[in-house]
Amino acid sequence: ACRSTCTACAGTLTLEFTFLSRLTRRRVFAEVAQRASDALFSRRSSRDLVGGLIDVRTGNWLDTTASIGAGRDSYYEYLVKQYALFGDTRYLAMFNRAYAAAERHLRQPLSDWYY
């Protein structure tokens, strides 16, 4: 069985599973997905950045490279979407912190390009 997943895969289930919980009236789907998203955020670096690949059993980063590129971008996108659709301010705070870190550490100097 696969023991790893990219940040985007682990972090984007919140939206779909929250909808599923609302449709089925079973909160468990949203709770599990929210735990996954929270676990990613809690494992961010001292610079508030997340890596690219995580071991789903140990929670250790297998790829610590921070980026807003493929395999990572949807994680950030879904934080703000979770807030926009469901009003959960926790996700807005997480997005704001992640966005500030990306601006501070991933943006190339004097440019609109990011790593």
Order of alpha helices (4+ residues) and beta strands (2+ residues): beta-alpha-alpha-alpha-beta-beta-alpha-alpha
